[in-house]
Amino acid sequence: PVEDAAADYAMSARLLAPLVQAIRSHVLGAEKLHADDTPVPMLAPGQGKTQTARLWTYVRDDRPGASTAAPAVWFAFSDNRRCEHPQSHLKRFRGVLQADGYAGFDRLYRDGTILEAACWAHVRRKFYDIAQAQASPLAAEALTRIGALYAIEADIRGDPPERRCAVRTARARPLLAQLHAWLEGSLRQLSQKSALAEAIRYALVRWVALTRYVEDGRIEIDNNAAERALRAVALGRKNYLFVGSHAGGERAAAMYSLIGSARLNGLDPEAYLRYVLGRIGEHPINRIGELLPWNVAHLMQPAWREAA
């Protein structure tokens, strides 16, 4: 019966809650995070219709910078997109936050305890859309120049931060200086109301945050780690119509945290959840860390591994 299935799901969520909190603590203990959010429909109580809620994702994954710290992702749920939510989620975080241009993150950067790193993939996407729609030579030129920056990243992926910083300083910094001058010159030639002018302004306004990765080898060129984490949510939306309540949204966030963290550590999520649910009821709460994905990976045969 549906009622029994719902009760089983709620019981599992309660059992797994300490494990999700341990993942949260691990993620927020990083020096650098990737952040993003996505809409999810939530049933509005007593109205017979849905409202737009949000799932927020925070990703710790420093493998591209040769870190041995375990990658993990923590999801949080809210019934709206107000800026108070990321402020609450990250109130104890100190370090670099890599995210898109969502204005709700802006207050986090005001006192300097959290440094903003922007996303070149978002910049590139704007020029790509224009190039596809209008066959614009200027948009194509922007894509070529941004592509050269990504080529440098491909050469140093997996290298320690010190080497990444040195290579970026020698190779990417001159290209960025040329790109900045080219963007400013191109902007003067365009109608200020055009889509291309808007794309250029998007980059120029965020220039300091977009170029912060050059001087800090821990930072990535883009926020794709967070976007990859949200793919599971996009797939999930194809299989369910909405979350039934705020509590249901929080349970979904918890499951996405476990599933996403299992995937990042090369585990089959279903096998991992079976493994944990079979043990957590009798497991000492003060040793909950023993059941984290990266601590059980050697005990399980991974079905597949995600690329770092």
Backbone torsions as a table, in degrees:
resi	resn	phi	psi	omega
1	PRO	NA	152.4	-179.8
2	VAL	-59.5	-39.7	-178.4
3	GLU	-62.2	-39.9	179.2
4	ASP	-66.6	-41.0	179.3
5	ALA	-63.1	-41.9	179.0
6	ALA	-63.8	-40.5	179.6
7	ALA	-65.7	-41.6	177.7
8	ASP	-62.0	-41.1	-179.8
9	TYR	-65.0	-43.1	178.9
10	ALA	-63.8	-40.6	178.3
11	MET	-63.3	-43.9	178.1
12	SER	-61.1	-41.0	-179.8
13	ALA	-62.5	-40.3	178.6
14	ARG	-65.5	-40.7	179.0
15	LEU	-64.6	-36.6	-174.7
16	LEU	-85.6	-10.2	-175.8
17	ALA	-54.2	-44.5	179.2
18	PRO	-62.6	-33.4	178.5
19	LEU	-68.0	-40.7	177.1
20	VAL	-63.7	-39.8	178.0
21	GLN	-64.4	-35.6	176.9
22	ALA	-66.4	-38.7	175.4
23	ILE	-63.4	-44.1	178.6
24	ARG	-56.8	-47.3	-179.0
25	SER	-62.3	-40.3	178.6
26	HIS	-64.9	-44.7	-178.9
27	VAL	-63.4	-49.1	-175.3
28	LEU	-75.5	-7.7	174.6
29	GLY	-84.3	1.5	-179.3
30	ALA	-75.2	164.7	173.7
31	GLU	-90.4	-14.5	-179.7
32	LYS	-145.0	135.2	178.5
33	LEU	-129.1	150.8	167.2
34	HIS	-103.6	137.1	-177.7
35	ALA	-135.3	147.4	176.4
36	ASP	-164.2	174.3	176.8
37	ASP	-149.4	163.3	-179.7
38	THR	-149.1	148.9	179.9
39	PRO	-76.6	146.8	171.5
40	VAL	-138.4	137.1	177.6
41	PRO	-74.4	137.4	177.1
42	MET	-127.3	135.0	179.5
43	LEU	-64.0	124.8	178.7
44	ALA	-80.6	122.1	-175.4
45	PRO	-56.7	127.5	174.2
46	GLY	73.1	4.5	-176.0
47	GLN	-109.5	-14.1	179.9
48	GLY	67.8	20.0	177.5
49	LYS	-145.1	174.5	-177.7
50	THR	-107.0	157.5	171.3
51	GLN	-120.4	164.3	-177.7
52	THR	-90.2	113.9	175.2
53	ALA	-102.7	-174.1	-175.3
54	ARG	-138.5	143.2	164.2
55	LEU	-111.8	126.9	178.9
56	TRP	-104.0	139.7	178.0
57	THR	-123.3	139.3	177.5
58	TYR	-129.9	121.9	-171.6
59	VAL	-117.4	130.1	170.0
60	ARG	-108.3	113.3	180.0
61	ASP	-156.8	97.1	-178.5
62	ASP	-107.7	19.1	178.6
63	ARG	-60.3	-36.6	177.4
64	PRO	-61.5	-20.1	176.3
65	GLY	-102.1	24.2	174.2
66	ALA	69.1	19.0	178.1
67	SER	-75.7	145.7	176.3
68	THR	-97.7	0.9	177.0
69	ALA	-66.2	141.0	-177.6
70	ALA	-65.4	135.0	173.5
71	PRO	-75.8	150.2	179.4
72	ALA	-162.7	162.3	178.3
73	VAL	-137.1	137.2	176.0
74	TRP	-119.7	130.6	177.5
75	PHE	-106.6	145.2	173.5
76	ALA	-130.2	152.6	-177.6
77	PHE	-117.1	143.9	172.2
78	SER	-145.9	157.4	-177.9
79	ASP	-90.3	6.3	174.7
80	ASN	-156.9	-178.0	-176.4
81	ARG	-111.1	23.8	-178.3
82	ARG	-64.4	150.1	-174.5
83	CYS	-65.3	-16.4	-179.8
84	GLU	-62.3	-24.2	-176.2
85	HIS	-71.7	-55.1	176.2
86	PRO	-61.6	-30.8	176.8
87	GLN	-63.1	-39.9	177.6
88	SER	-70.0	-44.6	-178.7
89	HIS	-59.5	-38.7	-170.8
90	LEU	-109.0	21.6	-174.0
91	LYS	-64.9	-23.8	178.9
92	ARG	-106.6	0.3	-179.4
93	PHE	-78.1	139.0	174.6
94	ARG	-134.2	123.4	-179.1
95	GLY	152.7	-148.1	-177.4
96	VAL	-103.7	129.3	176.2
97	LEU	-112.3	118.4	178.7
98	GLN	-101.2	120.6	-173.7
99	ALA	-154.4	178.1	176.7
100	ASP	-84.1	-165.2	-175.0
101	GLY	-89.0	20.2	-179.7
102	TYR	-58.3	125.0	-175.5
103	ALA	-63.2	-23.0	-179.2
104	GLY	-64.4	-19.1	177.2
105	PHE	-83.5	-14.3	-169.7
106	ASP	-58.3	-40.3	-177.9
107	ARG	-63.6	-24.3	180.0
108	LEU	-66.5	-24.1	-174.3
109	TYR	-93.9	-3.8	-167.8
110	ARG	-67.6	-38.1	-175.6
111	ASP	-95.5	2.4	175.2
112	GLY	82.5	-1.2	178.3
113	THR	-76.4	-23.6	173.6
114	ILE	-119.9	124.2	179.4
115	LEU	-96.5	138.1	-179.0
116	GLU	-86.9	132.3	168.6
117	ALA	-123.6	123.9	-176.1
118	ALA	-90.8	-176.2	-167.9
119	CYS	-123.1	115.9	178.1
120	TRP	-71.1	-22.3	177.4
121	ALA	-65.5	-36.0	176.8
122	HIS	-66.5	-40.3	177.7
123	VAL	-63.1	-48.5	-178.1
124	ARG	-59.8	-39.1	-176.8
125	ARG	-62.3	-36.7	179.3
126	LYS	-64.5	-44.3	178.6
127	PHE	-69.7	-34.9	178.8
128	TYR	-62.8	-44.7	179.7
129	ASP	-60.9	-39.7	179.3
130	ILE	-68.5	-42.2	179.7
131	ALA	-62.1	-38.2	179.7
132	GLN	-70.4	-39.0	-175.1
133	ALA	-82.0	-32.8	-170.4
134	GLN	-122.5	-4.2	-175.5
135	ALA	51.3	44.3	-176.3
136	SER	-77.1	123.8	176.1
137	PRO	-61.6	-35.5	179.5
138	LEU	-66.9	-42.1	177.7
139	ALA	-63.9	-40.2	178.0
140	ALA	-63.3	-39.5	178.1
141	GLU	-64.9	-41.1	176.7
142	ALA	-60.2	-42.0	179.3
143	LEU	-63.4	-39.5	178.8
144	THR	-63.4	-44.2	-179.0
145	ARG	-66.6	-41.8	177.8
146	ILE	-67.4	-36.7	177.2
147	GLY	-58.9	-34.6	178.1
148	ALA	-64.7	-34.4	176.8
149	LEU	-67.3	-40.0	179.4
150	TYR	-68.8	-31.3	177.6
151	ALA	-63.1	-37.1	176.6
152	ILE	-63.9	-42.5	-179.9
153	GLU	-62.2	-36.6	179.0
154	ALA	-62.6	-32.5	-178.8
155	ASP	-73.1	-24.9	-173.7
156	ILE	-115.9	7.5	178.8
157	ARG	-62.8	128.0	-178.7
158	GLY	91.9	-3.9	177.8
159	ASP	-85.0	157.5	178.5
160	PRO	-64.0	155.6	-178.0
161	PRO	-54.6	-37.4	-178.0
162	GLU	-62.6	-42.8	179.4
163	ARG	-70.8	-40.2	178.5
164	ARG	-58.8	-42.9	179.9
165	CYS	-64.0	-43.1	-178.6
166	ALA	-64.8	-43.6	-179.4
167	VAL	-67.2	-42.0	178.8
168	ARG	-63.3	-39.8	179.5
169	THR	-62.7	-42.2	-177.2
170	ALA	-75.9	-37.1	-171.8
171	ARG	-108.3	-42.7	-175.5
172	ALA	-81.8	-37.0	-176.0
173	ARG	-57.9	-46.2	177.5
174	PRO	-61.8	-37.8	179.0
175	LEU	-66.0	-37.5	178.8
176	LEU	-67.7	-38.9	177.3
177	ALA	-62.5	-41.9	178.4
178	GLN	-66.5	-40.1	179.6
179	LEU	-64.6	-41.3	179.5
180	HIS	-61.2	-46.0	179.0
181	ALA	-63.6	-39.6	-180.0
182	TRP	-66.5	-40.9	178.2
183	LEU	-63.2	-44.2	179.2
184	GLU	-63.3	-41.9	178.7
185	GLY	-66.0	-40.0	179.9
186	SER	-67.2	-37.5	-178.3
187	LEU	-61.8	-34.9	-179.3
188	ARG	-68.6	-19.4	-177.8
189	GLN	-92.0	-6.2	-170.4
190	LEU	-107.6	156.3	167.0
191	SER	-64.3	129.6	-175.5
192	GLN	-68.1	-12.0	178.6
193	LYS	-95.7	-0.3	-176.6
194	SER	-77.1	158.0	177.9
195	ALA	-63.4	-35.6	-179.7
196	LEU	-67.0	-41.0	176.7
197	ALA	-62.1	-39.2	178.0
198	GLU	-63.1	-41.5	178.9
199	ALA	-64.2	-40.5	179.5
200	ILE	-66.7	-43.7	179.0
201	ARG	-63.0	-37.3	177.6
202	TYR	-55.0	-43.2	-179.7
203	ALA	-72.1	-45.2	-174.6
204	LEU	-66.3	-39.1	180.0
205	VAL	-63.2	-30.5	-176.7
206	ARG	-102.9	18.4	-168.9
207	TRP	-58.9	-44.0	-179.3
208	VAL	-60.3	-45.7	-180.0
209	ALA	-69.3	-32.3	179.4
210	LEU	-71.0	-28.7	-176.3
211	THR	-101.8	2.5	180.0
212	ARG	-62.9	-27.5	-178.4
213	TYR	-63.4	-23.6	-178.4
214	VAL	-66.3	-39.8	-174.7
215	GLU	-91.3	-1.8	-179.6
216	ASP	-137.6	107.0	-175.2
217	GLY	-67.6	-9.2	176.4
218	ARG	-77.9	-24.0	-171.7
219	ILE	-84.4	143.8	176.2
220	GLU	-89.0	165.9	178.0
221	ILE	-74.9	-20.8	-177.6
222	ASP	-146.5	178.5	-177.9
223	ASN	-104.6	28.8	-175.2
224	ASN	-64.8	-23.6	177.7
225	ALA	-59.9	-40.8	178.5
226	ALA	-72.0	-38.8	179.5
227	GLU	-64.5	-37.2	176.8
228	ARG	-64.1	-38.1	-179.6
229	ALA	-63.5	-29.7	-177.9
230	LEU	-82.6	-7.5	-179.8
231	ARG	-61.6	-36.0	179.9
232	ALA	-63.2	-34.7	178.1
233	VAL	-68.2	-42.5	178.6
234	ALA	-60.3	-39.9	177.2
235	LEU	-67.6	-39.3	-179.3
236	GLY	-62.7	-36.7	-179.2
237	ARG	-62.9	-21.8	177.8
238	LYS	-78.1	-14.7	-174.9
239	ASN	-109.6	-10.5	174.7
240	TYR	-140.4	154.3	-175.6
241	LEU	-82.8	-36.0	-175.5
242	PHE	-169.9	165.7	167.4
243	VAL	-88.8	145.0	-169.9
244	GLY	-80.8	-18.6	-176.4
245	SER	-166.5	174.7	175.7
246	HIS	-61.5	-42.1	178.3
247	ALA	-61.9	-38.9	177.1
248	GLY	-64.2	-37.4	177.0
249	GLY	-65.3	-39.1	178.3
250	GLU	-66.6	-36.9	177.1
251	ARG	-67.4	-39.0	176.9
252	ALA	-61.7	-42.3	178.4
253	ALA	-60.6	-41.1	179.2
254	ALA	-62.5	-44.3	-179.4
255	MET	-67.2	-39.5	176.9
256	TYR	-63.2	-34.5	177.4
257	SER	-62.7	-44.8	-179.3
258	LEU	-69.3	-45.5	-178.6
259	ILE	-64.7	-46.6	-178.8
260	GLY	-64.6	-39.9	179.9
261	SER	-69.2	-36.3	175.8
262	ALA	-61.9	-46.1	179.9
263	ARG	-60.6	-43.6	-178.8
264	LEU	-61.6	-25.6	-180.0
265	ASN	-101.2	17.4	172.0
266	GLY	79.0	18.4	-178.1
267	LEU	-103.6	148.0	169.7
268	ASP	-70.3	117.9	-175.0
269	PRO	-56.9	-40.7	-179.1
270	GLU	-64.7	-42.9	178.9
271	ALA	-64.9	-38.3	179.1
272	TYR	-63.9	-45.8	-179.6
273	LEU	-63.8	-39.6	176.2
274	ARG	-60.8	-44.6	-179.2
275	TYR	-59.5	-48.1	-176.2
276	VAL	-69.2	-45.7	-178.5
277	LEU	-63.7	-26.5	177.8
278	GLY	-76.3	-10.4	-175.2
279	ARG	-124.8	-26.5	-167.5
280	ILE	-67.0	-28.3	-179.0
281	GLY	-60.7	-32.9	-178.5
282	GLU	-105.7	4.6	-174.7
283	HIS	-85.2	134.9	178.3
284	PRO	-59.6	131.9	-176.5
285	ILE	-63.5	-29.8	-179.5
286	ASN	-78.5	0.7	176.1
287	ARG	-124.2	28.9	-176.4
288	ILE	-62.1	-28.0	179.9
289	GLY	-59.5	-22.7	179.1
290	GLU	-64.4	-19.8	-177.7
291	LEU	-99.9	4.4	176.4
292	LEU	-65.5	150.0	-173.4
293	PRO	-52.2	-43.9	-176.5
294	TRP	-72.3	-15.8	178.8
295	ASN	-93.6	-11.1	177.0
296	VAL	-111.8	-2.3	-176.0
297	ALA	-57.4	-37.1	-178.0
298	HIS	-73.9	-12.8	179.2
299	LEU	-93.2	-11.2	-176.8
300	MET	-118.7	155.2	176.1
301	GLN	-93.2	105.2	-178.3
302	PRO	-60.9	134.6	177.0
303	ALA	-77.4	-27.2	178.9
304	TRP	-166.0	163.7	179.8
305	ARG	-128.7	135.7	174.8
306	GLU	-79.0	146.4	176.1
307	ALA	-66.2	142.8	178.5
308	ALA	-69.0	NA	NA
